[in-house]
């Protein structure tokens, strides 16, 4: 199993400008985190796209290009590229460039995004939410399949046999990120695309039918082997479980409560958090041994080929983030790989 990380480069939204907690330093810290993940043998690092004051990455390709120049083996992916409000041609060119810079380590993880700020920012209507993603995913896959493209749709001017350059050094993987919508799962399977399933709350066991649906649909479509599945979840690792929970709760609760106010959710409580950290909850918070146990439990549920953890759900001290990455790479990942070999 591949083990890795993803990050949105979180920052306290009222401290966005200036000082030690500014966006510039957070981005520099993010590059250090990716470098360390590479050194300790992790397989993948993903960077998300957002257009909000609480996240500093609005251009994942720029960050991943910087990381490509300072890493050697780790795969570099978006997590996610908000395809619905972007231009697939530019996404393809950017990630092909990362692929060339990195020697074939780039991936695209395409998704619709969990926030809506990019739609008015780039001039798209929310009522076209689903149609935009479907149409632009079709174009992205046309670009993947050849450097000269013939394509027409409703939301973008047509392309009539034009070349799109540069091409990647190696076949550039395109993943689709889903949040548990059966139509999204079926679409990924029918297109033969690897699926990244986000599990950020509730019992992971309730997501098992979605992975089963994905694999059954892929097999019905004649795919052999079935493309891989990634599980993407929130977590935090410290030397012991109580310390991990104590360190993670305040930033996690502040972030989820702030987002919850926008969506009508109640505030996050410590009791809820501790329940999610339990053996059958969605959060991978604990000691290395506890996190290994949770990943292996989910491996029994899903048989996934990849597991990505978002360590910084809210802003965390940089030195503690580096230590959590070190524990993930040197203790968690080797144990999981041995158990699933």
Buried (B, 14 or more C-beta within 10 A) or exposed (E): BBBBBBBBBBBBEEBBEEEEBBBEBBBEBBBBBBBBBBBBBBBBBBBBBBBBBBBBBBEBBBBBBBBBEEBEEBBBBBBBBBBBBBBBBEBBBBBBBBBBBBEEBBBBBBBBBBBBBBBEEEEBEEEBBEBBBBBBBEBBBBBBEEEEBEBEBEEBEEBEEEEBEEBBBEEBBBBBBBBBEEEBBBBBBBBBBBBBBBBBBEBBEEBBEBBBBBBEBBEEBEBEEBBBBBBBBBBBBBEEBEBBBBBBBBBBBBBBBBBBEEEEEEEBEEEBBBEBBBEEBBBBBBBBEBBBBBBBBBBEBBBBBBBBBBBBBBBBEBEBBBBBBBBBBBBBBBBBBEEBE
